[in-house]
Amino acid sequence: MSTEQELFARSESKCELCSATENLVVYEVPPESNGNPEQSVLLCDTCKNQIENPDKVDANHWRCLNDSMWSQVPAVQVLAWRMLTRLSAEGWPQDLLDMLYLDDDLLTWAQATGEGQSDDGQNGNTTIKHMDCNGAVLAAGDTVTLTKDLNVKGANFTAKRGTAVRRISLVADNSKQIEGKVDGQHIVILTEFVKKSN
């Protein structure tokens, strides 16, 4: 039985990430695949193209990982981890990542392509790190506490020191800004005025 036949049987002829049934291809999960079924997955064109071309990623397509991340197939778990990590600034993927458990060997495999490593400088891009007033790295979905009273422009109120801001999101192109809700208002907050909560 060929790898392709095994994958079609294992996946019931569906993309192992999004369950699409058309344009399916064998995808060898880098970096160490030798073409065997354990290191390969069956993917549709859409998933394959977005995995290989990070600039073409449509975050909503990957909501399918809500289901496929629970696959018993290690190669599927690795791809789910990589895509959730790539999209973690969106907020909801971080929630899924928090639930996804990979043992040490799988995590090593998942991280082997550099996904999720902050200063890899791949393709000339350095990943922006958001840090609180103490230098702790902030992630989307974290809870932070305000370290001083902040006048909220345009909303005519002051966000008081000590206020907890839950489930923050990161401003993708500015390491000094995060977003969150205070008193029901969605506001931008400077990272120098927040402290990460444990």
C-alpha positions as a LaTeX table, in Angstrom:
\begin{tabular}{lrrr}
\hline
Residue & $x$ (\AA) & $y$ (\AA) & $z$ (\AA) \\
\hline
Met1 & 0.00 & 0.00 & 0.00 \\
Ser2 & 1.50 & 3.37 & $-1.00$ \\
Thr3 & 1.74 & 6.36 & 1.36 \\
Glu4 & $-0.98$ & 8.06 & $-0.67$ \\
Gln5 & $-3.32$ & 5.06 & $-0.37$ \\
Glu6 & $-2.66$ & 4.84 & 3.38 \\
Leu7 & $-3.41$ & 8.54 & 3.86 \\
Phe8 & $-6.63$ & 8.34 & 1.85 \\
Ala9 & $-7.70$ & 5.38 & 4.00 \\
Arg10 & $-6.66$ & 7.07 & 7.27 \\
Ser11 & $-8.41$ & 10.34 & 6.43 \\
Glu12 & $-11.50$ & 8.82 & 4.76 \\
Ser13 & $-10.52$ & 10.82 & 1.63 \\
Lys14 & $-10.72$ & 14.19 & 3.40 \\
Cys15 & $-8.23$ & 16.96 & 4.10 \\
Glu16 & $-6.88$ & 16.09 & 7.55 \\
Leu17 & $-7.03$ & 19.74 & 8.64 \\
Cys18 & $-10.24$ & 21.18 & 7.17 \\
Ser19 & $-12.14$ & 18.07 & 5.91 \\
Ala20 & $-12.38$ & 19.33 & 2.30 \\
Thr21 & $-12.82$ & 16.47 & $-0.17$ \\
Glu22 & $-11.41$ & 17.96 & $-3.39$ \\
Asn23 & $-7.88$ & 18.56 & $-4.74$ \\
Leu24 & $-6.21$ & 16.43 & $-2.08$ \\
Val25 & $-2.43$ & 15.97 & $-2.08$ \\
Val26 & 0.13 & 14.24 & 0.12 \\
Tyr27 & 2.06 & 16.80 & 2.19 \\
Glu28 & 5.26 & 15.70 & 3.89 \\
Val29 & 5.56 & 17.58 & 7.18 \\
Pro30 & 9.00 & 19.27 & 7.31 \\
Pro31 & 11.75 & 19.18 & 8.23 \\
Glu32 & 12.44 & 15.45 & 8.65 \\
Ser33 & 9.84 & 13.68 & 6.55 \\
Asn34 & 11.01 & 10.61 & 4.65 \\
Gly35 & 7.71 & 10.22 & 2.86 \\
Asn36 & 6.19 & 7.67 & 5.22 \\
Pro37 & 2.54 & 8.02 & 6.33 \\
Glu38 & 3.49 & 8.87 & 9.94 \\
Gln39 & 5.30 & 12.02 & 8.75 \\
Ser40 & 2.78 & 13.01 & 6.07 \\
Val41 & $-0.77$ & 14.30 & 5.96 \\
Leu42 & $-3.43$ & 14.55 & 3.30 \\
Leu43 & $-4.19$ & 18.22 & 2.58 \\
Cys44 & $-6.45$ & 20.16 & 0.26 \\
Asp45 & $-4.93$ & 22.82 & $-2.03$ \\
Thr46 & $-6.17$ & 25.65 & 0.22 \\
Cys47 & $-4.51$ & 24.36 & 3.39 \\
Lys48 & $-1.28$ & 23.46 & 1.57 \\
Asn49 & $-0.99$ & 26.86 & $-0.14$ \\
Gln50 & $-1.60$ & 28.77 & 3.09 \\
Ile51 & 0.91 & 26.65 & 5.04 \\
Glu52 & 3.56 & 27.24 & 2.38 \\
Asn53 & 2.72 & 30.94 & 1.80 \\
Pro54 & 2.30 & 32.73 & 5.16 \\
Asp55 & 1.38 & 36.00 & 3.41 \\
Lys56 & $-1.73$ & 34.35 & 1.92 \\
Val57 & $-3.15$ & 33.05 & 5.19 \\
Asp58 & $-6.87$ & 33.58 & 5.76 \\
Ala59 & $-7.27$ & 33.28 & 9.53 \\
Asn60 & $-10.96$ & 32.32 & 9.32 \\
His61 & $-10.15$ & 29.26 & 7.18 \\
Trp62 & $-8.14$ & 27.90 & 10.12 \\
Arg63 & $-11.08$ & 27.80 & 12.51 \\
Cys64 & $-11.23$ & 24.20 & 11.26 \\
Leu65 & $-8.35$ & 23.49 & 13.66 \\
Asn66 & $-10.89$ & 23.68 & 16.48 \\
Asp67 & $-11.73$ & 20.09 & 15.45 \\
Ser68 & $-8.64$ & 18.75 & 13.70 \\
Met69 & $-6.21$ & 19.69 & 16.51 \\
Trp70 & $-7.70$ & 16.77 & 18.48 \\
Ser71 & $-6.57$ & 14.27 & 15.81 \\
Gln72 & $-4.65$ & 11.23 & 17.07 \\
Val73 & $-2.22$ & 11.60 & 14.13 \\
Pro74 & 1.05 & 13.22 & 15.32 \\
Ala75 & 1.74 & 14.92 & 11.96 \\
Val76 & $-1.72$ & 16.55 & 12.06 \\
Gln77 & $-1.11$ & 17.75 & 15.64 \\
Val78 & 2.23 & 19.27 & 14.57 \\
Leu79 & 0.65 & 21.18 & 11.67 \\
Ala80 & $-2.22$ & 22.35 & 13.89 \\
Trp81 & 0.30 & 23.66 & 16.46 \\
Arg82 & 2.31 & 25.47 & 13.76 \\
Met83 & $-0.72$ & 27.19 & 12.24 \\
Leu84 & $-2.22$ & 28.16 & 15.60 \\
Thr85 & 1.16 & 29.57 & 16.62 \\
Arg86 & 1.44 & 31.52 & 13.36 \\
Leu87 & $-2.04$ & 32.97 & 13.94 \\
Ser88 & $-1.86$ & 33.43 & 17.72 \\
Ala89 & $-2.02$ & 37.24 & 17.52 \\
Glu90 & $-5.63$ & 36.85 & 16.28 \\
Gly91 & $-6.72$ & 35.92 & 19.82 \\
Trp92 & $-8.86$ & 32.79 & 19.31 \\
Pro93 & $-5.94$ & 30.61 & 18.06 \\
Gln94 & $-4.11$ & 31.33 & 21.34 \\
Asp95 & $-7.10$ & 29.93 & 23.25 \\
Leu96 & $-6.87$ & 26.71 & 21.21 \\
Leu97 & $-3.08$ & 26.57 & 21.64 \\
Asp98 & $-3.57$ & 26.77 & 25.40 \\
Met99 & $-5.66$ & 23.58 & 25.19 \\
Leu100 & $-3.39$ & 21.70 & 22.76 \\
Tyr101 & $-0.90$ & 19.41 & 24.48 \\
Leu102 & 2.10 & 18.03 & 22.58 \\
Asp103 & 4.61 & 15.73 & 24.27 \\
Asp104 & 8.26 & 16.85 & 24.16 \\
Asp105 & 9.18 & 14.96 & 20.97 \\
Leu106 & 6.18 & 16.33 & 19.08 \\
Leu107 & 6.80 & 19.86 & 20.34 \\
Thr108 & 10.43 & 19.63 & 19.16 \\
Trp109 & 9.18 & 18.51 & 15.74 \\
Ala110 & 6.57 & 21.29 & 15.67 \\
Gln111 & 9.17 & 23.95 & 16.55 \\
Ala112 & 11.82 & 22.59 & 14.15 \\
Thr113 & 10.77 & 24.96 & 11.35 \\
Gly114 & 11.20 & 28.03 & 13.57 \\
Glu115 & 7.45 & 28.64 & 13.95 \\
Gly116 & 6.78 & 30.51 & 17.17 \\
Gln117 & 10.38 & 31.55 & 17.78 \\
Ser118 & 10.35 & 35.27 & 18.22 \\
Asp119 & 13.61 & 36.49 & 16.79 \\
Asp120 & 14.31 & 34.08 & 13.98 \\
Gly121 & 14.52 & 36.91 & 11.44 \\
Gln122 & 13.22 & 34.62 & 8.70 \\
Asn123 & 12.60 & 36.29 & 5.34 \\
Gly124 & 14.00 & 39.50 & 6.75 \\
Asn125 & 11.08 & 39.89 & 9.16 \\
Thr126 & 11.73 & 40.12 & 12.85 \\
Thr127 & 8.77 & 39.20 & 14.95 \\
Ile128 & 7.60 & 42.01 & 17.20 \\
Lys129 & 7.67 & 41.29 & 20.94 \\
His130 & 5.22 & 43.06 & 23.24 \\
Met131 & 6.57 & 43.49 & 26.78 \\
Asp132 & 5.00 & 44.85 & 29.93 \\
Cys133 & 6.61 & 47.44 & 32.25 \\
Asn134 & 8.75 & 44.70 & 33.85 \\
Gly135 & 9.95 & 43.19 & 30.57 \\
Ala136 & 7.63 & 40.16 & 30.69 \\
Val137 & 6.56 & 39.06 & 27.20 \\
Leu138 & 2.84 & 39.56 & 26.55 \\
Ala139 & 0.73 & 37.23 & 24.42 \\
Ala140 & $-2.72$ & 37.63 & 22.94 \\
Gly141 & $-5.31$ & 36.50 & 25.48 \\
Asp142 & $-3.23$ & 37.49 & 28.53 \\
Thr143 & $-4.63$ & 39.48 & 31.45 \\
Val144 & $-2.79$ & 42.65 & 32.44 \\
Thr145 & $-3.16$ & 45.21 & 35.23 \\
Leu146 & $-2.87$ & 48.96 & 34.68 \\
Thr147 & 0.06 & 50.49 & 36.59 \\
Lys148 & $-1.22$ & 54.10 & 36.47 \\
Asp149 & $-4.44$ & 56.04 & 35.87 \\
Leu150 & $-4.97$ & 56.49 & 32.13 \\
Asn151 & $-7.18$ & 59.16 & 30.58 \\
Val152 & $-9.06$ & 57.47 & 27.74 \\
Lys153 & $-9.25$ & 59.89 & 24.82 \\
Gly154 & $-12.65$ & 60.17 & 23.19 \\
Ala155 & $-14.39$ & 58.14 & 25.90 \\
Asn156 & $-14.34$ & 60.76 & 28.66 \\
Phe157 & $-13.32$ & 58.50 & 31.51 \\
Thr158 & $-10.17$ & 57.50 & 33.36 \\
Ala159 & $-9.07$ & 53.89 & 33.48 \\
Lys160 & $-7.91$ & 53.52 & 37.08 \\
Arg161 & $-4.61$ & 52.09 & 38.22 \\
Gly162 & $-5.06$ & 48.43 & 39.26 \\
Thr163 & $-7.82$ & 47.78 & 36.69 \\
Ala164 & $-7.50$ & 44.29 & 35.18 \\
Val165 & $-7.75$ & 44.11 & 31.40 \\
Arg166 & $-8.59$ & 40.57 & 30.33 \\
Arg167 & $-8.01$ & 38.81 & 27.00 \\
Ile168 & $-5.82$ & 41.50 & 25.47 \\
Ser169 & $-4.92$ & 41.51 & 21.80 \\
Leu170 & $-1.58$ & 42.67 & 20.42 \\
Val171 & $-1.20$ & 45.50 & 17.91 \\
Ala172 & 0.61 & 43.60 & 15.15 \\
Asp173 & 2.84 & 46.38 & 13.84 \\
Asn174 & 3.56 & 48.22 & 17.12 \\
Ser175 & 5.32 & 46.50 & 20.02 \\
Lys176 & 4.39 & 49.34 & 22.39 \\
Gln177 & 0.61 & 48.96 & 22.04 \\
Ile178 & $-1.99$ & 46.40 & 23.05 \\
Glu179 & $-5.78$ & 46.52 & 22.87 \\
Gly180 & $-8.35$ & 45.55 & 25.44 \\
Lys181 & $-11.68$ & 46.44 & 27.01 \\
Val182 & $-12.04$ & 48.71 & 30.00 \\
Asp183 & $-15.56$ & 49.54 & 31.24 \\
Gly184 & $-16.95$ & 48.04 & 28.03 \\
Gln185 & $-14.82$ & 50.37 & 25.87 \\
His186 & $-12.32$ & 48.90 & 23.41 \\
Ile187 & $-9.13$ & 50.91 & 23.93 \\
Val188 & $-5.48$ & 50.95 & 22.90 \\
Ile189 & $-3.07$ & 50.84 & 25.85 \\
Leu190 & 0.67 & 51.48 & 25.94 \\
Thr191 & 2.59 & 48.41 & 27.17 \\
Glu192 & 4.74 & 50.57 & 29.48 \\
Phe193 & 1.65 & 51.17 & 31.65 \\
Val194 & 0.63 & 47.53 & 32.16 \\
Lys195 & 1.86 & 44.61 & 34.23 \\
Lys196 & 1.20 & 41.02 & 33.20 \\
Ser197 & $-0.99$ & 39.12 & 35.66 \\
Asn198 & $-0.19$ & 35.53 & 36.58 \\
\hline
\end{tabular}
